[in-house]
Amino acid sequence: MAKKKGEGFHSAAGLIRYFDEEDEKSLKINPWLVVGMCIGSAVVCTAAAFIWPV
């Protein structure tokens, strides 16, 4: 089967244009908040495993 050449660039260009525009009304989350929430949920899950062992 023949490979289509150059098709990846066109689809990537559309994604770049899509993600390049920022909406001023969109929700902005600090990346450190996301990291903190991940660590916090890991701590809660680990504590729950110790409190209620299976």
C-alpha positions, -999 to 999 in steps of 0.1 A, spaced: 0 0 0 14 34 -9 20 59 18 6 93 16 33 119 18 28 153 33 -5 146 49 9 149 85 20 184 80 -14 196 69 -32 180 99 -5 193 123 -9 228 108 -46 228 116 -39 218 152 -12 245 156 -37 271 144 -63 257 167 -41 257 198 -24 290 189 -55 310 196 -63 316 232 -97 324 245 -96 352 271 -128 338 288 -114 303 293 -105 289 326 -69 293 334 -53 268 359 -19 272 373 2 241 365 15 239 400 -22 236 412 -26 205 390 6 190 404 -5 197 439 -39 181 433 -23 150 418 0 147 449 -29 153 472 -51 127 456 -23 102 458 -19 109 495 -56 105 501 -57 72 482 -26 59 501 -41 69 534 -74 52 525 -55 20 517 -40 21 552 -72 30 570 -94 4 552 -71 -26 542 -86 -51 519 
